[in-house]
């Protein structure tokens, strides 16, 4: 069984968790350009909105409390564990931290941060040589850092979905796609045919299965998200 004691109004935990995860993300991403800072700031806003509801004020639970209580009368929706909505709605009665959605969320969050970090190392080398980035994660997708941010946000949605973060997720995803297109225009202007050829071989956000399973590769480096 899960703990039914309320655990909100903990604003110190909101501040601490927001700061820790934002600094953690910063250490992986290391924003430098104005585009980097826009994407990182949007991601930070998502984290703050998440932790405000996780520890501060459960707006989603209050907003949906009538519907939730009528459809799931055996759940104490104002307990902290009930914030793991997917586990509660699918009837997971044990500790929600061991639930399937919570475990899956950690897979997405961990993989997203690893992808961001691996891509940044390629980008750092690219800055030194001003060459086109196609190695490491860039041999799978053209914008691995943005893919990483989207994976982390999706992971948090699986773990603790809220109305605000659910609304923010598609908006931020569209923002990352637009930032990626802006960066591609700059890359095409600087590298011309070399980037055009790279773009025909490597997809923007979703890797080709043939590449995932080890068929085909590309080579060199350039800074883009």
PyMOL commands that place a pseudoatom at each C-alpha (Angstrom):
pseudoatom trace, name=CA, resn=UNK, resi=1, chain=A, elem=C, hetatm=0, pos=[0.000, 0.000, 0.000]
pseudoatom trace, name=CA, resn=UNK, resi=2, chain=A, elem=C, hetatm=0, pos=[1.072, 3.589, -0.541]
pseudoatom trace, name=CA, resn=UNK, resi=3, chain=A, elem=C, hetatm=0, pos=[1.304, 6.434, 1.905]
pseudoatom trace, name=CA, resn=UNK, resi=4, chain=A, elem=C, hetatm=0, pos=[-1.983, 8.362, 2.170]
pseudoatom trace, name=CA, resn=UNK, resi=5, chain=A, elem=C, hetatm=0, pos=[-0.675, 11.344, 4.142]
pseudoatom trace, name=CA, resn=UNK, resi=6, chain=A, elem=C, hetatm=0, pos=[-0.924, 14.704, 2.346]
pseudoatom trace, name=CA, resn=UNK, resi=7, chain=A, elem=C, hetatm=0, pos=[2.445, 16.094, 1.376]
pseudoatom trace, name=CA, resn=UNK, resi=8, chain=A, elem=C, hetatm=0, pos=[1.976, 19.456, -0.346]
pseudoatom trace, name=CA, resn=UNK, resi=9, chain=A, elem=C, hetatm=0, pos=[2.888, 23.018, 0.529]
pseudoatom trace, name=CA, resn=UNK, resi=10, chain=A, elem=C, hetatm=0, pos=[6.538, 21.963, 0.675]
pseudoatom trace, name=CA, resn=UNK, resi=11, chain=A, elem=C, hetatm=0, pos=[7.894, 24.984, -1.175]
pseudoatom trace, name=CA, resn=UNK, resi=12, chain=A, elem=C, hetatm=0, pos=[11.450, 24.390, -0.017]
pseudoatom trace, name=CA, resn=UNK, resi=13, chain=A, elem=C, hetatm=0, pos=[11.348, 21.067, -1.892]
pseudoatom trace, name=CA, resn=UNK, resi=14, chain=A, elem=C, hetatm=0, pos=[9.996, 22.868, -4.954]
pseudoatom trace, name=CA, resn=UNK, resi=15, chain=A, elem=C, hetatm=0, pos=[13.006, 25.202, -4.894]
pseudoatom trace, name=CA, resn=UNK, resi=16, chain=A, elem=C, hetatm=0, pos=[15.572, 22.512, -4.113]
pseudoatom trace, name=CA, resn=UNK, resi=17, chain=A, elem=C, hetatm=0, pos=[14.333, 20.006, -6.697]
pseudoatom trace, name=CA, resn=UNK, resi=18, chain=A, elem=C, hetatm=0, pos=[13.931, 22.654, -9.390]
pseudoatom trace, name=CA, resn=UNK, resi=19, chain=A, elem=C, hetatm=0, pos=[17.442, 23.952, -8.748]
pseudoatom trace, name=CA, resn=UNK, resi=20, chain=A, elem=C, hetatm=0, pos=[19.003, 20.487, -8.662]
pseudoatom trace, name=CA, resn=UNK, resi=21, chain=A, elem=C, hetatm=0, pos=[17.410, 19.304, -11.907]
pseudoatom trace, name=CA, resn=UNK, resi=22, chain=A, elem=C, hetatm=0, pos=[18.001, 22.592, -13.719]
pseudoatom trace, name=CA, resn=UNK, resi=23, chain=A, elem=C, hetatm=0, pos=[21.680, 22.577, -12.728]
pseudoatom trace, name=CA, resn=UNK, resi=24, chain=A, elem=C, hetatm=0, pos=[21.872, 18.893, -13.638]
pseudoatom trace, name=CA, resn=UNK, resi=25, chain=A, elem=C, hetatm=0, pos=[20.427, 19.652, -17.079]
pseudoatom trace, name=CA, resn=UNK, resi=26, chain=A, elem=C, hetatm=0, pos=[22.801, 22.613, -17.426]
pseudoatom trace, name=CA, resn=UNK, resi=27, chain=A, elem=C, hetatm=0, pos=[25.785, 20.363, -16.772]
pseudoatom trace, name=CA, resn=UNK, resi=28, chain=A, elem=C, hetatm=0, pos=[24.652, 18.101, -19.617]
pseudoatom trace, name=CA, resn=UNK, resi=29, chain=A, elem=C, hetatm=0, pos=[23.617, 20.793, -22.116]
pseudoatom trace, name=CA, resn=UNK, resi=30, chain=A, elem=C, hetatm=0, pos=[25.938, 23.742, -21.380]
pseudoatom trace, name=CA, resn=UNK, resi=31, chain=A, elem=C, hetatm=0, pos=[23.985, 26.422, -23.317]
pseudoatom trace, name=CA, resn=UNK, resi=32, chain=A, elem=C, hetatm=0, pos=[26.092, 28.997, -25.133]
pseudoatom trace, name=CA, resn=UNK, resi=33, chain=A, elem=C, hetatm=0, pos=[24.154, 30.534, -28.029]
pseudoatom trace, name=CA, resn=UNK, resi=34, chain=A, elem=C, hetatm=0, pos=[20.896, 32.499, -27.740]
pseudoatom trace, name=CA, resn=UNK, resi=35, chain=A, elem=C, hetatm=0, pos=[19.066, 29.506, -29.202]
pseudoatom trace, name=CA, resn=UNK, resi=36, chain=A, elem=C, hetatm=0, pos=[20.643, 27.248, -26.593]
pseudoatom trace, name=CA, resn=UNK, resi=37, chain=A, elem=C, hetatm=0, pos=[19.424, 29.529, -23.829]
pseudoatom trace, name=CA, resn=UNK, resi=38, chain=A, elem=C, hetatm=0, pos=[15.886, 29.699, -25.258]
pseudoatom trace, name=CA, resn=UNK, resi=39, chain=A, elem=C, hetatm=0, pos=[15.612, 25.922, -25.407]
pseudoatom trace, name=CA, resn=UNK, resi=40, chain=A, elem=C, hetatm=0, pos=[17.161, 25.511, -21.956]
pseudoatom trace, name=CA, resn=UNK, resi=41, chain=A, elem=C, hetatm=0, pos=[14.935, 28.213, -20.409]
pseudoatom trace, name=CA, resn=UNK, resi=42, chain=A, elem=C, hetatm=0, pos=[11.811, 26.557, -21.790]
pseudoatom trace, name=CA, resn=UNK, resi=43, chain=A, elem=C, hetatm=0, pos=[12.929, 23.205, -20.397]
pseudoatom trace, name=CA, resn=UNK, resi=44, chain=A, elem=C, hetatm=0, pos=[13.621, 24.853, -17.015]
pseudoatom trace, name=CA, resn=UNK, resi=45, chain=A, elem=C, hetatm=0, pos=[10.112, 26.344, -16.977]
pseudoatom trace, name=CA, resn=UNK, resi=46, chain=A, elem=C, hetatm=0, pos=[8.708, 22.856, -17.554]
pseudoatom trace, name=CA, resn=UNK, resi=47, chain=A, elem=C, hetatm=0, pos=[10.654, 21.540, -14.552]
pseudoatom trace, name=CA, resn=UNK, resi=48, chain=A, elem=C, hetatm=0, pos=[9.501, 24.369, -12.289]
pseudoatom trace, name=CA, resn=UNK, resi=49, chain=A, elem=C, hetatm=0, pos=[5.856, 23.792, -13.299]
pseudoatom trace, name=CA, resn=UNK, resi=50, chain=A, elem=C, hetatm=0, pos=[6.288, 20.091, -12.583]
pseudoatom trace, name=CA, resn=UNK, resi=51, chain=A, elem=C, hetatm=0, pos=[7.789, 20.474, -9.118]
pseudoatom trace, name=CA, resn=UNK, resi=52, chain=A, elem=C, hetatm=0, pos=[5.306, 23.185, -8.099]
pseudoatom trace, name=CA, resn=UNK, resi=53, chain=A, elem=C, hetatm=0, pos=[2.534, 20.611, -8.525]
pseudoatom trace, name=CA, resn=UNK, resi=54, chain=A, elem=C, hetatm=0, pos=[4.575, 17.718, -7.168]
pseudoatom trace, name=CA, resn=UNK, resi=55, chain=A, elem=C, hetatm=0, pos=[5.436, 19.401, -3.861]
pseudoatom trace, name=CA, resn=UNK, resi=56, chain=A, elem=C, hetatm=0, pos=[3.741, 22.793, -3.716]
pseudoatom trace, name=CA, resn=UNK, resi=57, chain=A, elem=C, hetatm=0, pos=[0.117, 23.001, -4.833]
pseudoatom trace, name=CA, resn=UNK, resi=58, chain=A, elem=C, hetatm=0, pos=[-1.549, 20.030, -6.643]
pseudoatom trace, name=CA, resn=UNK, resi=59, chain=A, elem=C, hetatm=0, pos=[-3.577, 22.128, -9.098]
pseudoatom trace, name=CA, resn=UNK, resi=60, chain=A, elem=C, hetatm=0, pos=[-4.339, 19.148, -11.338]
pseudoatom trace, name=CA, resn=UNK, resi=61, chain=A, elem=C, hetatm=0, pos=[-5.693, 17.065, -8.457]
pseudoatom trace, name=CA, resn=UNK, resi=62, chain=A, elem=C, hetatm=0, pos=[-7.882, 19.937, -7.251]
pseudoatom trace, name=CA, resn=UNK, resi=63, chain=A, elem=C, hetatm=0, pos=[-9.140, 20.645, -10.741]
pseudoatom trace, name=CA, resn=UNK, resi=64, chain=A, elem=C, hetatm=0, pos=[-9.994, 16.987, -11.449]
pseudoatom trace, name=CA, resn=UNK, resi=65, chain=A, elem=C, hetatm=0, pos=[-10.863, 15.949, -7.897]
pseudoatom trace, name=CA, resn=UNK, resi=66, chain=A, elem=C, hetatm=0, pos=[-14.594, 15.540, -8.530]
pseudoatom trace, name=CA, resn=UNK, resi=67, chain=A, elem=C, hetatm=0, pos=[-14.113, 13.367, -11.600]
pseudoatom trace, name=CA, resn=UNK, resi=68, chain=A, elem=C, hetatm=0, pos=[-11.291, 11.360, -10.025]
pseudoatom trace, name=CA, resn=UNK, resi=69, chain=A, elem=C, hetatm=0, pos=[-13.179, 10.693, -6.798]
pseudoatom trace, name=CA, resn=UNK, resi=70, chain=A, elem=C, hetatm=0, pos=[-16.296, 9.564, -8.632]
pseudoatom trace, name=CA, resn=UNK, resi=71, chain=A, elem=C, hetatm=0, pos=[-14.404, 7.202, -10.930]
pseudoatom trace, name=CA, resn=UNK, resi=72, chain=A, elem=C, hetatm=0, pos=[-11.773, 6.011, -8.421]
pseudoatom trace, name=CA, resn=UNK, resi=73, chain=A, elem=C, hetatm=0, pos=[-13.477, 6.223, -4.992]
pseudoatom trace, name=CA, resn=UNK, resi=74, chain=A, elem=C, hetatm=0, pos=[-10.932, 4.022, -3.223]
pseudoatom trace, name=CA, resn=UNK, resi=75, chain=A, elem=C, hetatm=0, pos=[-8.010, 6.399, -3.806]
pseudoatom trace, name=CA, resn=UNK, resi=76, chain=A, elem=C, hetatm=0, pos=[-7.116, 9.235, -1.443]
pseudoatom trace, name=CA, resn=UNK, resi=77, chain=A, elem=C, hetatm=0, pos=[-6.474, 11.790, -4.176]
pseudoatom trace, name=CA, resn=UNK, resi=78, chain=A, elem=C, hetatm=0, pos=[-4.971, 14.318, -1.790]
pseudoatom trace, name=CA, resn=UNK, resi=79, chain=A, elem=C, hetatm=0, pos=[-2.197, 11.992, -0.691]
pseudoatom trace, name=CA, resn=UNK, resi=80, chain=A, elem=C, hetatm=0, pos=[1.180, 12.661, -2.230]
pseudoatom trace, name=CA, resn=UNK, resi=81, chain=A, elem=C, hetatm=0, pos=[1.416, 9.243, -3.883]
pseudoatom trace, name=CA, resn=UNK, resi=82, chain=A, elem=C, hetatm=0, pos=[-1.830, 9.905, -5.754]
pseudoatom trace, name=CA, resn=UNK, resi=83, chain=A, elem=C, hetatm=0, pos=[0.057, 12.447, -7.852]
pseudoatom trace, name=CA, resn=UNK, resi=84, chain=A, elem=C, hetatm=0, pos=[1.350, 9.425, -9.759]
pseudoatom trace, name=CA, resn=UNK, resi=85, chain=A, elem=C, hetatm=0, pos=[-1.906, 9.552, -11.689]
pseudoatom trace, name=CA, resn=UNK, resi=86, chain=A, elem=C, hetatm=0, pos=[-1.209, 6.788, -14.184]
pseudoatom trace, name=CA, resn=UNK, resi=87, chain=A, elem=C, hetatm=0, pos=[-0.343, 4.239, -11.503]
pseudoatom trace, name=CA, resn=UNK, resi=88, chain=A, elem=C, hetatm=0, pos=[-3.462, 5.187, -9.532]
pseudoatom trace, name=CA, resn=UNK, resi=89, chain=A, elem=C, hetatm=0, pos=[-5.805, 5.144, -12.528]
pseudoatom trace, name=CA, resn=UNK, resi=90, chain=A, elem=C, hetatm=0, pos=[-4.527, 1.754, -13.689]
pseudoatom trace, name=CA, resn=UNK, resi=91, chain=A, elem=C, hetatm=0, pos=[-4.993, 0.285, -10.224]
pseudoatom trace, name=CA, resn=UNK, resi=92, chain=A, elem=C, hetatm=0, pos=[-1.400, -0.048, -9.056]
pseudoatom trace, name=CA, resn=UNK, resi=93, chain=A, elem=C, hetatm=0, pos=[-1.890, -0.591, -5.309]
pseudoatom trace, name=CA, resn=UNK, resi=94, chain=A, elem=C, hetatm=0, pos=[1.750, -1.009, -4.254]
pseudoatom trace, name=CA, resn=UNK, resi=95, chain=A, elem=C, hetatm=0, pos=[4.314, 1.777, -3.887]
pseudoatom trace, name=CA, resn=UNK, resi=96, chain=A, elem=C, hetatm=0, pos=[3.872, 3.922, -7.049]
pseudoatom trace, name=CA, resn=UNK, resi=97, chain=A, elem=C, hetatm=0, pos=[7.640, 4.455, -7.226]
pseudoatom trace, name=CA, resn=UNK, resi=98, chain=A, elem=C, hetatm=0, pos=[7.876, 0.778, -8.205]
pseudoatom trace, name=CA, resn=UNK, resi=99, chain=A, elem=C, hetatm=0, pos=[5.047, 1.092, -10.718]
pseudoatom trace, name=CA, resn=UNK, resi=100, chain=A, elem=C, hetatm=0, pos=[5.485, 0.413, -14.454]
pseudoatom trace, name=CA, resn=UNK, resi=101, chain=A, elem=C, hetatm=0, pos=[4.953, 4.020, -15.547]
pseudoatom trace, name=CA, resn=UNK, resi=102, chain=A, elem=C, hetatm=0, pos=[7.389, 5.306, -12.928]
pseudoatom trace, name=CA, resn=UNK, resi=103, chain=A, elem=C, hetatm=0, pos=[10.059, 2.828, -14.010]
pseudoatom trace, name=CA, resn=UNK, resi=104, chain=A, elem=C, hetatm=0, pos=[9.460, 3.637, -17.681]
pseudoatom trace, name=CA, resn=UNK, resi=105, chain=A, elem=C, hetatm=0, pos=[9.752, 7.335, -16.851]
pseudoatom trace, name=CA, resn=UNK, resi=106, chain=A, elem=C, hetatm=0, pos=[13.245, 6.817, -15.435]
pseudoatom trace, name=CA, resn=UNK, resi=107, chain=A, elem=C, hetatm=0, pos=[14.261, 5.025, -18.635]
pseudoatom trace, name=CA, resn=UNK, resi=108, chain=A, elem=C, hetatm=0, pos=[13.167, 7.990, -20.758]
pseudoatom trace, name=CA, resn=UNK, resi=109, chain=A, elem=C, hetatm=0, pos=[14.666, 10.574, -18.373]
pseudoatom trace, name=CA, resn=UNK, resi=110, chain=A, elem=C, hetatm=0, pos=[17.999, 8.755, -18.090]
pseudoatom trace, name=CA, resn=UNK, resi=111, chain=A, elem=C, hetatm=0, pos=[18.236, 8.078, -21.819]
pseudoatom trace, name=CA, resn=UNK, resi=112, chain=A, elem=C, hetatm=0, pos=[17.368, 11.706, -22.568]
pseudoatom trace, name=CA, resn=UNK, resi=113, chain=A, elem=C, hetatm=0, pos=[20.115, 13.099, -20.338]
pseudoatom trace, name=CA, resn=UNK, resi=114, chain=A, elem=C, hetatm=0, pos=[22.644, 10.612, -21.727]
pseudoatom trace, name=CA, resn=UNK, resi=115, chain=A, elem=C, hetatm=0, pos=[21.723, 11.651, -25.270]
pseudoatom trace, name=CA, resn=UNK, resi=116, chain=A, elem=C, hetatm=0, pos=[22.060, 15.357, -24.420]
pseudoatom trace, name=CA, resn=UNK, resi=117, chain=A, elem=C, hetatm=0, pos=[25.463, 14.766, -22.833]
pseudoatom trace, name=CA, resn=UNK, resi=118, chain=A, elem=C, hetatm=0, pos=[26.789, 12.615, -25.684]
pseudoatom trace, name=CA, resn=UNK, resi=119, chain=A, elem=C, hetatm=0, pos=[25.654, 15.165, -28.253]
pseudoatom trace, name=CA, resn=UNK, resi=120, chain=A, elem=C, hetatm=0, pos=[27.262, 18.032, -26.346]
pseudoatom trace, name=CA, resn=UNK, resi=121, chain=A, elem=C, hetatm=0, pos=[30.669, 16.354, -26.531]
pseudoatom trace, name=CA, resn=UNK, resi=122, chain=A, elem=C, hetatm=0, pos=[30.349, 16.201, -30.306]
pseudoatom trace, name=CA, resn=UNK, resi=123, chain=A, elem=C, hetatm=0, pos=[29.247, 19.832, -30.381]
pseudoatom trace, name=CA, resn=UNK, resi=124, chain=A, elem=C, hetatm=0, pos=[32.222, 20.916, -28.306]
pseudoatom trace, name=CA, resn=UNK, resi=125, chain=A, elem=C, hetatm=0, pos=[34.618, 19.294, -30.766]
pseudoatom trace, name=CA, resn=UNK, resi=126, chain=A, elem=C, hetatm=0, pos=[32.652, 20.903, -33.591]
pseudoatom trace, name=CA, resn=UNK, resi=127, chain=A, elem=C, hetatm=0, pos=[33.195, 24.358, -32.136]
pseudoatom trace, name=CA, resn=UNK, resi=128, chain=A, elem=C, hetatm=0, pos=[36.926, 23.841, -32.245]
pseudoatom trace, name=CA, resn=UNK, resi=129, chain=A, elem=C, hetatm=0, pos=[37.040, 22.807, -35.904]
pseudoatom trace, name=CA, resn=UNK, resi=130, chain=A, elem=C, hetatm=0, pos=[33.893, 24.488, -37.319]
pseudoatom trace, name=CA, resn=UNK, resi=131, chain=A, elem=C, hetatm=0, pos=[33.028, 21.334, -39.227]
pseudoatom trace, name=CA, resn=UNK, resi=132, chain=A, elem=C, hetatm=0, pos=[29.762, 19.544, -39.905]
pseudoatom trace, name=CA, resn=UNK, resi=133, chain=A, elem=C, hetatm=0, pos=[28.479, 17.371, -37.032]
pseudoatom trace, name=CA, resn=UNK, resi=134, chain=A, elem=C, hetatm=0, pos=[27.657, 13.859, -38.159]
pseudoatom trace, name=CA, resn=UNK, resi=135, chain=A, elem=C, hetatm=0, pos=[29.378, 11.605, -35.623]
pseudoatom trace, name=CA, resn=UNK, resi=136, chain=A, elem=C, hetatm=0, pos=[28.025, 9.992, -32.456]
pseudoatom trace, name=CA, resn=UNK, resi=137, chain=A, elem=C, hetatm=0, pos=[24.354, 10.852, -31.875]
pseudoatom trace, name=CA, resn=UNK, resi=138, chain=A, elem=C, hetatm=0, pos=[24.454, 13.052, -34.987]
pseudoatom trace, name=CA, resn=UNK, resi=139, chain=A, elem=C, hetatm=0, pos=[24.836, 9.959, -37.135]
pseudoatom trace, name=CA, resn=UNK, resi=140, chain=A, elem=C, hetatm=0, pos=[21.346, 8.899, -35.993]
pseudoatom trace, name=CA, resn=UNK, resi=141, chain=A, elem=C, hetatm=0, pos=[19.428, 12.204, -35.915]
pseudoatom trace, name=CA, resn=UNK, resi=142, chain=A, elem=C, hetatm=0, pos=[20.297, 15.764, -36.847]
pseudoatom trace, name=CA, resn=UNK, resi=143, chain=A, elem=C, hetatm=0, pos=[19.048, 17.262, -33.557]
pseudoatom trace, name=CA, resn=UNK, resi=144, chain=A, elem=C, hetatm=0, pos=[19.878, 14.825, -30.750]
pseudoatom trace, name=CA, resn=UNK, resi=145, chain=A, elem=C, hetatm=0, pos=[19.922, 17.413, -27.960]
pseudoatom trace, name=CA, resn=UNK, resi=146, chain=A, elem=C, hetatm=0, pos=[16.385, 18.519, -28.727]
pseudoatom trace, name=CA, resn=UNK, resi=147, chain=A, elem=C, hetatm=0, pos=[15.343, 14.864, -28.915]
pseudoatom trace, name=CA, resn=UNK, resi=148, chain=A, elem=C, hetatm=0, pos=[16.944, 14.414, -25.486]
pseudoatom trace, name=CA, resn=UNK, resi=149, chain=A, elem=C, hetatm=0, pos=[14.949, 17.294, -23.976]
pseudoatom trace, name=CA, resn=UNK, resi=150, chain=A, elem=C, hetatm=0, pos=[11.724, 15.891, -25.417]
pseudoatom trace, name=CA, resn=UNK, resi=151, chain=A, elem=C, hetatm=0, pos=[12.519, 12.449, -23.987]
pseudoatom trace, name=CA, resn=UNK, resi=152, chain=A, elem=C, hetatm=0, pos=[13.181, 13.872, -20.517]
pseudoatom trace, name=CA, resn=UNK, resi=153, chain=A, elem=C, hetatm=0, pos=[9.933, 15.862, -20.549]
pseudoatom trace, name=CA, resn=UNK, resi=154, chain=A, elem=C, hetatm=0, pos=[7.968, 12.823, -21.732]
pseudoatom trace, name=CA, resn=UNK, resi=155, chain=A, elem=C, hetatm=0, pos=[9.551, 10.779, -18.954]
pseudoatom trace, name=CA, resn=UNK, resi=156, chain=A, elem=C, hetatm=0, pos=[8.404, 13.290, -16.340]
pseudoatom trace, name=CA, resn=UNK, resi=157, chain=A, elem=C, hetatm=0, pos=[4.895, 13.227, -17.829]
pseudoatom trace, name=CA, resn=UNK, resi=158, chain=A, elem=C, hetatm=0, pos=[4.778, 9.464, -17.336]
pseudoatom trace, name=CA, resn=UNK, resi=159, chain=A, elem=C, hetatm=0, pos=[5.920, 9.875, -13.745]
pseudoatom trace, name=CA, resn=UNK, resi=160, chain=A, elem=C, hetatm=0, pos=[3.805, 12.847, -12.641]
pseudoatom trace, name=CA, resn=UNK, resi=161, chain=A, elem=C, hetatm=0, pos=[1.364, 14.130, -15.289]
pseudoatom trace, name=CA, resn=UNK, resi=162, chain=A, elem=C, hetatm=0, pos=[-0.217, 17.548, -14.697]
pseudoatom trace, name=CA, resn=UNK, resi=163, chain=A, elem=C, hetatm=0, pos=[-2.547, 19.723, -16.735]
pseudoatom trace, name=CA, resn=UNK, resi=164, chain=A, elem=C, hetatm=0, pos=[0.075, 22.470, -17.087]
pseudoatom trace, name=CA, resn=UNK, resi=165, chain=A, elem=C, hetatm=0, pos=[2.957, 20.219, -18.144]
pseudoatom trace, name=CA, resn=UNK, resi=166, chain=A, elem=C, hetatm=0, pos=[0.680, 18.297, -20.516]
pseudoatom trace, name=CA, resn=UNK, resi=167, chain=A, elem=C, hetatm=0, pos=[-0.210, 21.639, -22.101]
pseudoatom trace, name=CA, resn=UNK, resi=168, chain=A, elem=C, hetatm=0, pos=[3.422, 22.759, -22.178]
pseudoatom trace, name=CA, resn=UNK, resi=169, chain=A, elem=C, hetatm=0, pos=[4.758, 19.559, -23.741]
pseudoatom trace, name=CA, resn=UNK, resi=170, chain=A, elem=C, hetatm=0, pos=[3.388, 20.021, -27.303]
pseudoatom trace, name=CA, resn=UNK, resi=171, chain=A, elem=C, hetatm=0, pos=[4.167, 23.747, -27.201]
pseudoatom trace, name=CA, resn=UNK, resi=172, chain=A, elem=C, hetatm=0, pos=[7.799, 23.104, -26.230]
pseudoatom trace, name=CA, resn=UNK, resi=173, chain=A, elem=C, hetatm=0, pos=[8.091, 20.296, -28.766]
pseudoatom trace, name=CA, resn=UNK, resi=174, chain=A, elem=C, hetatm=0, pos=[6.935, 22.650, -31.529]
pseudoatom trace, name=CA, resn=UNK, resi=175, chain=A, elem=C, hetatm=0, pos=[9.363, 25.282, -30.240]
pseudoatom trace, name=CA, resn=UNK, resi=176, chain=A, elem=C, hetatm=0, pos=[12.262, 22.803, -30.472]
pseudoatom trace, name=CA, resn=UNK, resi=177, chain=A, elem=C, hetatm=0, pos=[11.258, 21.872, -34.016]
pseudoatom trace, name=CA, resn=UNK, resi=178, chain=A, elem=C, hetatm=0, pos=[11.221, 25.553, -34.991]
pseudoatom trace, name=CA, resn=UNK, resi=179, chain=A, elem=C, hetatm=0, pos=[14.611, 26.146, -33.355]
pseudoatom trace, name=CA, resn=UNK, resi=180, chain=A, elem=C, hetatm=0, pos=[15.949, 23.130, -35.233]
pseudoatom trace, name=CA, resn=UNK, resi=181, chain=A, elem=C, hetatm=0, pos=[14.720, 24.579, -38.543]
pseudoatom trace, name=CA, resn=UNK, resi=182, chain=A, elem=C, hetatm=0, pos=[16.398, 27.911, -37.757]
pseudoatom trace, name=CA, resn=UNK, resi=183, chain=A, elem=C, hetatm=0, pos=[19.665, 26.116, -37.036]
pseudoatom trace, name=CA, resn=UNK, resi=184, chain=A, elem=C, hetatm=0, pos=[19.356, 24.121, -40.238]
pseudoatom trace, name=CA, resn=UNK, resi=185, chain=A, elem=C, hetatm=0, pos=[19.005, 27.299, -42.277]
pseudoatom trace, name=CA, resn=UNK, resi=186, chain=A, elem=C, hetatm=0, pos=[22.262, 28.551, -40.748]
pseudoatom trace, name=CA, resn=UNK, resi=187, chain=A, elem=C, hetatm=0, pos=[23.957, 25.206, -41.413]
pseudoatom trace, name=CA, resn=UNK, resi=188, chain=A, elem=C, hetatm=0, pos=[22.825, 25.137, -45.032]
pseudoatom trace, name=CA, resn=UNK, resi=189, chain=A, elem=C, hetatm=0, pos=[24.068, 28.689, -45.494]
pseudoatom trace, name=CA, resn=UNK, resi=190, chain=A, elem=C, hetatm=0, pos=[27.493, 27.819, -44.080]
pseudoatom trace, name=CA, resn=UNK, resi=191, chain=A, elem=C, hetatm=0, pos=[27.997, 24.291, -45.421]
pseudoatom trace, name=CA, resn=UNK, resi=192, chain=A, elem=C, hetatm=0, pos=[25.841, 24.251, -48.557]
pseudoatom trace, name=CA, resn=UNK, resi=193, chain=A, elem=C, hetatm=0, pos=[25.819, 20.928, -50.394]
pseudoatom trace, name=CA, resn=UNK, resi=194, chain=A, elem=C, hetatm=0, pos=[27.615, 19.120, -47.566]
pseudoatom trace, name=CA, resn=UNK, resi=195, chain=A, elem=C, hetatm=0, pos=[24.731, 19.809, -45.204]
pseudoatom trace, name=CA, resn=UNK, resi=196, chain=A, elem=C, hetatm=0, pos=[22.125, 19.096, -47.872]
pseudoatom trace, name=CA, resn=UNK, resi=197, chain=A, elem=C, hetatm=0, pos=[23.678, 15.669, -48.414]
pseudoatom trace, name=CA, resn=UNK, resi=198, chain=A, elem=C, hetatm=0, pos=[23.835, 15.023, -44.671]
pseudoatom trace, name=CA, resn=UNK, resi=199, chain=A, elem=C, hetatm=0, pos=[20.150, 16.018, -44.288]
pseudoatom trace, name=CA, resn=UNK, resi=200, chain=A, elem=C, hetatm=0, pos=[19.102, 13.504, -46.948]
pseudoatom trace, name=CA, resn=UNK, resi=201, chain=A, elem=C, hetatm=0, pos=[20.940, 10.707, -45.139]
pseudoatom trace, name=CA, resn=UNK, resi=202, chain=A, elem=C, hetatm=0, pos=[20.045, 11.466, -41.501]
pseudoatom trace, name=CA, resn=UNK, resi=203, chain=A, elem=C, hetatm=0, pos=[16.504, 12.244, -40.253]
pseudoatom trace, name=CA, resn=UNK, resi=204, chain=A, elem=C, hetatm=0, pos=[15.807, 15.219, -38.028]
pseudoatom trace, name=CA, resn=UNK, resi=205, chain=A, elem=C, hetatm=0, pos=[14.291, 13.667, -34.904]
pseudoatom trace, name=CA, resn=UNK, resi=206, chain=A, elem=C, hetatm=0, pos=[13.430, 9.976, -35.362]
pseudoatom trace, name=CA, resn=UNK, resi=207, chain=A, elem=C, hetatm=0, pos=[16.316, 7.636, -36.293]
pseudoatom trace, name=CA, resn=UNK, resi=208, chain=A, elem=C, hetatm=0, pos=[15.938, 5.159, -39.107]
pseudoatom trace, name=CA, resn=UNK, resi=209, chain=A, elem=C, hetatm=0, pos=[15.718, 1.546, -37.975]
pseudoatom trace, name=CA, resn=UNK, resi=210, chain=A, elem=C, hetatm=0, pos=[18.473, 0.592, -40.432]
pseudoatom trace, name=CA, resn=UNK, resi=211, chain=A, elem=C, hetatm=0, pos=[20.832, 3.050, -38.697]
pseudoatom trace, name=CA, resn=UNK, resi=212, chain=A, elem=C, hetatm=0, pos=[19.784, 1.911, -35.215]
pseudoatom trace, name=CA, resn=UNK, resi=213, chain=A, elem=C, hetatm=0, pos=[20.663, -1.666, -36.131]
pseudoatom trace, name=CA, resn=UNK, resi=214, chain=A, elem=C, hetatm=0, pos=[24.096, -0.690, -37.394]
pseudoatom trace, name=CA, resn=UNK, resi=215, chain=A, elem=C, hetatm=0, pos=[23.641, -0.202, -41.121]
pseudoatom trace, name=CA, resn=UNK, resi=216, chain=A, elem=C, hetatm=0, pos=[25.104, 2.984, -42.564]
pseudoatom trace, name=CA, resn=UNK, resi=217, chain=A, elem=C, hetatm=0, pos=[27.054, 5.835, -40.954]
pseudoatom trace, name=CA, resn=UNK, resi=218, chain=A, elem=C, hetatm=0, pos=[28.293, 9.354, -41.584]
pseudoatom trace, name=CA, resn=UNK, resi=219, chain=A, elem=C, hetatm=0, pos=[31.349, 11.245, -40.505]
pseudoatom trace, name=CA, resn=UNK, resi=220, chain=A, elem=C, hetatm=0, pos=[32.507, 14.919, -39.200]
pseudoatom trace, name=CA, resn=UNK, resi=221, chain=A, elem=C, hetatm=0, pos=[31.148, 17.673, -36.854]
pseudoatom trace, name=CA, resn=UNK, resi=222, chain=A, elem=C, hetatm=0, pos=[29.251, 21.065, -36.615]
pseudoatom trace, name=CA, resn=UNK, resi=223, chain=A, elem=C, hetatm=0, pos=[27.407, 22.883, -33.857]
pseudoatom trace, name=CA, resn=UNK, resi=224, chain=A, elem=C, hetatm=0, pos=[23.647, 22.646, -34.086]
pseudoatom trace, name=CA, resn=UNK, resi=225, chain=A, elem=C, hetatm=0, pos=[20.946, 21.417, -31.677]
for i in range(1, 225): cmd.bond("trace and resi %d" % i, "trace and resi %d" % (i + 1))
show_as sticks, trace
zoom trace
